Amino acid sequence: MEIKLTLNGKPLTAEIDADTLLIDFVRAHGCDSVKRGCETANCGLCTVLLDGTPVLSCSVLAARAAGHQVQTLEGLQEEAEDFVGFIADQGAEQCGFCNPGFVMNTIALLRENPDPTDDEIRAYLAGNLCRCSGYEGQLRGIRAYLDSRKGDA
């Protein structure tokens, strides 16, 4: 079957099998930041933005993305670079495997709520699995980034 969608701002037409998962589709098109983790929609490593909303690409058929905008970390480098250094400064990316999922969800969170509370940050990032840290580093990094933005205003 043929699908047409926009991947990281670029129109794309592709032939796919009806059972192709979105994770396999975006990875086949060079988006290696999208990680294969649990394959049960529990870890958040495969998070992409579908029309601006975070979705787990391991549980979405590529055909469902037809006619829509799909964004991966490859297409959001500029937006992500504002805050990823703050997360790294807190030692939150020990192995880095979960980082793309955290970054994608943080971008979605900050688009939706530019000044979240710590509890709102925790709730938004709850679907991301990190085996190295206790999530406090990510929270401290996001909080430090938000505090730095307030200082710039």
Steps between C-alpha positions, in 0.01 A plus 500: 500500500615855435505762773577871492605688810735770616807375687701768678361770273559314173220349290547127454325239289580136566381148430441301820349174611168542680652374827808730502545668835578869513828428685620283213388757244682798657815297568500382136497868404808590704347589836726294723424704814175302522602200709358152522471419870225294658276461192203499739435878513638525853841669478461816289821444301309503172319831561432716194270797456198435280344836415680635808372235740739244646419143394679169546602404149534132594123483542385710202471370147682713243176512298339696789756778440394544137406862439655613828817667629753274673793651688797322649799635686684532167250769401499677836871549565474877522213490748667226704842662524357770726454262792691174448817652645314570822400133523857386432634742763292314759651163408163381377621343177730237638473256212290728277277224361177646644594860427323539161167393653544740791593781262198438275263500797664809651455687171131401495461598866659843456293570189185418695604654832794743489521529880412160653527413867728216608197274543380583148847419362504168687151412373588583138822299506356204693485282188878514445705215635856571615698219656802715596355784705219576737346764269596778739790602275264550207264697723785718634625560145159606371446718808845664453412569136165655595665711771763622250223607261336703777835672556514589128152654501 
